[in-house]
Amino acid sequence: MKKFQSWLATTALLAIVTPAAGLAADHSLANGVYAVFREGLTREEVQSEKRSHAVLVYDRKYSDADKDQPPKFVALDTSSFVPLVLAGPPDARKDDRGWTLLNVTLARQHVKALEDFTRVHLGGAVAIVIDGEIITMHKVRSVIEDGKARITRCSDDACRTLLVKLAK
């Protein structure tokens, strides 16, 4: 059904990002969906002089998956994002494993931006940032033309955290 396309399904390599010890969240970032252009084990690995970006750190705070993995630095393309402004409250449902599937509808003024963003980043990694930290990371699986997205998690129930933050 096209209305609720499968938008962002988590890849096995991507988990949750939040500030590591000694690093503050970047509250200058607007709540939104950002393109990921680089990941690495150090800030120096992901820095770029040629792109407008922000660097945040994975520590898997909201994820049950890969908790034994070391934190990663993630560079987000701040020139390529969609503001996370919803038309109404998110709709949560449980899948057959009991994990949360989250349906969201963006405000009308951001529908075209989401379509363009998902078209450009189809197959690429993106991060959902709220309150200056990455809550979830995903792979863009399809172009979203109607502003309605289903956010799923393949390896944990991190959508539960996303629901709480979006419902504020």
C-alpha atoms as a printed R data frame, in Angstrom:
    type eleno elety resid chain resno      x      y      z
1   ATOM     1    CA   MET     A     1  0.000  0.000  0.000
2   ATOM     2    CA   LYS     A     2  1.588  3.229 -1.181
3   ATOM     3    CA   LYS     A     3  0.182  5.436  1.614
4   ATOM     4    CA   PHE     A     4  2.422  3.885  4.222
5   ATOM     5    CA   GLN     A     5  5.503  2.940  2.281
6   ATOM     6    CA   SER     A     6  8.290  1.223  4.066
7   ATOM     7    CA   TRP     A     7 10.613  4.174  4.546
8   ATOM     8    CA   LEU     A     8 13.624  3.522  6.600
9   ATOM     9    CA   ALA     A     9 14.596  0.004  7.662
10  ATOM    10    CA   THR     A    10 17.646 -0.324  9.837
11  ATOM    11    CA   THR     A    11 20.713 -1.989  8.410
12  ATOM    12    CA   ALA     A    12 22.647 -4.423 10.539
13  ATOM    13    CA   LEU     A    13 25.662 -2.106 10.657
14  ATOM    14    CA   LEU     A    14 23.779  0.958 11.832
15  ATOM    15    CA   ALA     A    15 22.543  1.444 15.366
16  ATOM    16    CA   ILE     A    16 21.680  4.310 17.665
17  ATOM    17    CA   VAL     A    17 23.723  7.451 18.169
18  ATOM    18    CA   THR     A    18 23.974  9.687 21.187
19  ATOM    19    CA   PRO     A    19 26.716 11.836 22.697
20  ATOM    20    CA   ALA     A    20 29.621  9.954 24.237
21  ATOM    21    CA   ALA     A    21 31.266 10.973 27.473
22  ATOM    22    CA   GLY     A    22 32.807 14.393 27.088
23  ATOM    23    CA   LEU     A    23 30.819 15.242 23.950
24  ATOM    24    CA   ALA     A    24 27.682 17.341 24.152
25  ATOM    25    CA   ALA     A    25 24.671 16.872 21.911
26  ATOM    26    CA   ASP     A    26 24.589 19.323 19.015
27  ATOM    27    CA   HIS     A    27 21.498 21.333 19.915
28  ATOM    28    CA   SER     A    28 22.089 23.621 16.948
29  ATOM    29    CA   LEU     A    29 20.807 20.825 14.697
30  ATOM    30    CA   ALA     A    30 17.114 21.052 13.889
31  ATOM    31    CA   ASN     A    31 15.001 17.976 14.554
32  ATOM    32    CA   GLY     A    32 15.035 16.138 11.258
33  ATOM    33    CA   VAL     A    33 16.190 13.365  8.976
34  ATOM    34    CA   TYR     A    34 19.815 13.843  7.871
35  ATOM    35    CA   ALA     A    35 21.938 12.129  5.251
36  ATOM    36    CA   VAL     A    36 24.932 10.230  6.675
37  ATOM    37    CA   PHE     A    37 28.025 10.697  4.572
38  ATOM    38    CA   ARG     A    38 30.750  9.126  6.686
39  ATOM    39    CA   GLU     A    39 31.277  6.875  9.733
40  ATOM    40    CA   GLY     A    40 34.505  6.134 11.586
41  ATOM    41    CA   LEU     A    41 36.143  5.287 14.882
42  ATOM    42    CA   THR     A    42 37.597  8.796 15.367
43  ATOM    43    CA   ARG     A    43 36.372 12.320 14.774
44  ATOM    44    CA   GLU     A    44 39.330 12.902 12.432
45  ATOM    45    CA   GLU     A    45 38.216 10.042 10.166
46  ATOM    46    CA   VAL     A    46 34.840 11.640  9.499
47  ATOM    47    CA   GLN     A    47 35.734 15.346  9.365
48  ATOM    48    CA   SER     A    48 35.387 17.027  5.994
49  ATOM    49    CA   GLU     A    49 36.534 20.455  4.894
50  ATOM    50    CA   LYS     A    50 34.452 20.243  1.715
51  ATOM    51    CA   ARG     A    51 31.000 19.626  3.223
52  ATOM    52    CA   SER     A    52 28.686 21.348  5.653
53  ATOM    53    CA   HIS     A    53 28.363 18.747  8.389
54  ATOM    54    CA   ALA     A    54 27.921 17.901 12.044
55  ATOM    55    CA   VAL     A    55 29.635 15.013 13.796
56  ATOM    56    CA   LEU     A    56 27.811 12.964 16.433
57  ATOM    57    CA   VAL     A    57 28.866  9.801 18.256
58  ATOM    58    CA   TYR     A    58 27.263  6.337 18.345
59  ATOM    59    CA   ASP     A    59 27.056  4.745 21.764
60  ATOM    60    CA   ARG     A    60 23.924  2.654 21.127
61  ATOM    61    CA   LYS     A    61 22.078  4.191 24.076
62  ATOM    62    CA   TYR     A    62 18.628  3.316 22.720
63  ATOM    63    CA   SER     A    63 19.499  0.057 21.015
64  ATOM    64    CA   ASP     A    64 19.519 -3.492 22.274
65  ATOM    65    CA   ALA     A    65 21.587 -4.510 19.250
66  ATOM    66    CA   ASP     A    66 25.377 -4.273 19.079
67  ATOM    67    CA   LYS     A    67 25.786 -2.895 22.622
68  ATOM    68    CA   ASP     A    68 29.219 -4.540 22.793
69  ATOM    69    CA   GLN     A    69 30.472 -2.515 19.801
70  ATOM    70    CA   PRO     A    70 32.669  0.543 20.418
71  ATOM    71    CA   PRO     A    71 31.200  4.016 19.785
72  ATOM    72    CA   LYS     A    72 31.437  5.392 16.236
73  ATOM    73    CA   PHE     A    73 31.645  8.946 14.967
74  ATOM    74    CA   VAL     A    74 29.038  9.817 12.331
75  ATOM    75    CA   ALA     A    75 29.210 12.795  9.955
76  ATOM    76    CA   LEU     A    76 25.792 14.158  9.000
77  ATOM    77    CA   ASP     A    77 25.307 16.293  5.912
78  ATOM    78    CA   THR     A    78 23.626 19.384  7.366
79  ATOM    79    CA   SER     A    79 22.855 20.724  3.896
80  ATOM    80    CA   SER     A    80 20.783 17.620  3.112
81  ATOM    81    CA   PHE     A    81 18.007 17.087  5.628
82  ATOM    82    CA   VAL     A    82 14.241 17.197  6.044
83  ATOM    83    CA   PRO     A    83 12.805 18.989  9.087
84  ATOM    84    CA   LEU     A    84 10.913 16.594 11.318
85  ATOM    85    CA   VAL     A    85  7.636 18.500 11.566
86  ATOM    86    CA   LEU     A    86  4.658 16.184 11.796
87  ATOM    87    CA   ALA     A    87  1.100 16.822 10.605
88  ATOM    88    CA   GLY     A    88 -0.225 14.955 13.644
89  ATOM    89    CA   PRO     A    89  0.828 12.529 16.340
90  ATOM    90    CA   PRO     A    90  2.742  9.415 15.283
91  ATOM    91    CA   ASP     A    91  0.802  6.161 15.032
92  ATOM    92    CA   ALA     A    92  2.479  3.167 16.678
93  ATOM    93    CA   ARG     A    93  1.639 -0.491 16.095
94  ATOM    94    CA   LYS     A    94  3.339 -3.720 17.128
95  ATOM    95    CA   ASP     A    95  4.771 -6.183 14.624
96  ATOM    96    CA   ASP     A    96  4.657 -9.974 15.067
97  ATOM    97    CA   ARG     A    97  7.757 -9.803 17.320
98  ATOM    98    CA   GLY     A    98  6.118 -7.217 19.568
99  ATOM    99    CA   TRP     A    99  8.375 -4.404 18.348
100 ATOM   100    CA   THR     A   100  7.070 -0.970 17.477
101 ATOM   101    CA   LEU     A   101  6.309  0.091 13.893
102 ATOM   102    CA   LEU     A   102  5.933  3.834 13.726
103 ATOM   103    CA   ASN     A   103  3.810  5.591 11.092
104 ATOM   104    CA   VAL     A   104  4.391  9.329 10.731
105 ATOM   105    CA   THR     A   105  2.996 11.962  8.388
106 ATOM   106    CA   LEU     A   106  5.050 15.048  7.716
107 ATOM   107    CA   ALA     A   107  3.480 18.482  7.656
108 ATOM   108    CA   ARG     A   108  2.329 19.457  4.165
109 ATOM   109    CA   GLN     A   109  5.112 22.013  3.653
110 ATOM   110    CA   HIS     A   110  7.758 19.238  4.018
111 ATOM   111    CA   VAL     A   111  6.206 16.529  1.799
112 ATOM   112    CA   LYS     A   112  8.072 17.589 -1.375
113 ATOM   113    CA   ALA     A   113 11.340 17.952  0.551
114 ATOM   114    CA   LEU     A   114 10.955 14.378  1.848
115 ATOM   115    CA   GLU     A   115 10.231 13.078 -1.646
116 ATOM   116    CA   ASP     A   116 13.308 14.812 -3.068
117 ATOM   117    CA   PHE     A   117 15.465 13.712 -0.113
118 ATOM   118    CA   THR     A   118 14.453 10.041 -0.345
119 ATOM   119    CA   ARG     A   119 14.936 10.066 -4.116
120 ATOM   120    CA   VAL     A   120 18.499 11.438 -3.803
121 ATOM   121    CA   HIS     A   121 19.414  9.160 -0.887
122 ATOM   122    CA   LEU     A   122 17.663  5.971 -2.031
123 ATOM   123    CA   GLY     A   123 19.752  3.065 -0.735
124 ATOM   124    CA   GLY     A   124 21.783  5.386  1.494
125 ATOM   125    CA   ALA     A   125 22.073  5.830  5.233
126 ATOM   126    CA   VAL     A   126 20.118  8.484  7.117
127 ATOM   127    CA   ALA     A   127 19.793  9.485 10.760
128 ATOM   128    CA   ILE     A   128 16.799 10.778 12.676
129 ATOM   129    CA   VAL     A   129 17.999 13.574 14.972
130 ATOM   130    CA   ILE     A   130 15.907 14.873 17.878
131 ATOM   131    CA   ASP     A   131 17.146 17.244 20.571
132 ATOM   132    CA   GLY     A   132 20.653 17.280 19.123
133 ATOM   133    CA   GLU     A   133 21.263 13.531 19.158
134 ATOM   134    CA   ILE     A   134 20.726 10.749 16.685
135 ATOM   135    CA   ILE     A   135 17.892  8.583 17.937
136 ATOM   136    CA   THR     A   136 17.848  6.037 15.099
137 ATOM   137    CA   MET     A   137 19.696  5.388 11.852
138 ATOM   138    CA   HIS     A   138 18.223  3.729  8.788
139 ATOM   139    CA   LYS     A   139 18.621  2.834  5.152
140 ATOM   140    CA   VAL     A   140 16.281  4.574  2.685
141 ATOM   141    CA   ARG     A   141 14.336  1.734  1.055
142 ATOM   142    CA   SER     A   142 11.919  3.685 -1.146
143 ATOM   143    CA   VAL     A   143 10.991  7.136 -2.406
144 ATOM   144    CA   ILE     A   144  8.239  8.661 -0.270
145 ATOM   145    CA   GLU     A   145  5.941 10.749 -2.418
146 ATOM   146    CA   ASP     A   146  3.060 11.411 -0.015
147 ATOM   147    CA   GLY     A   147  4.848 12.431  3.191
148 ATOM   148    CA   LYS     A   148  3.727  9.262  4.993
149 ATOM   149    CA   ALA     A   149  6.468  7.051  6.325
150 ATOM   150    CA   ARG     A   150  6.741  3.808  8.273
151 ATOM   151    CA   ILE     A   151  9.803  3.659 10.462
152 ATOM   152    CA   THR     A   152 10.899  0.137 11.353
153 ATOM   153    CA   ARG     A   153 13.765 -1.459 13.215
154 ATOM   154    CA   CYS     A   154 15.203 -4.790 12.167
155 ATOM   155    CA   SER     A   155 17.221 -5.653 15.245
156 ATOM   156    CA   ASP     A   156 15.624 -3.945 18.253
157 ATOM   157    CA   ASP     A   157 12.689 -1.853 19.458
158 ATOM   158    CA   ALA     A   158 14.305  1.608 19.231
159 ATOM   159    CA   CYS     A   159 11.124  2.962 17.586
160 ATOM   160    CA   ARG     A   160  9.624  2.935 21.076
161 ATOM   161    CA   THR     A   161 12.143  5.646 22.059
162 ATOM   162    CA   LEU     A   162 11.465  7.553 18.856
163 ATOM   163    CA   LEU     A   163  7.710  7.464 19.576
164 ATOM   164    CA   VAL     A   164  8.214  8.959 23.035
165 ATOM   165    CA   LYS     A   165 10.418 11.759 21.691
166 ATOM   166    CA   LEU     A   166  8.100 12.564 18.758
167 ATOM   167    CA   ALA     A   167  5.004 12.600 20.964
168 ATOM   168    CA   LYS     A   168  6.400 15.457 23.116
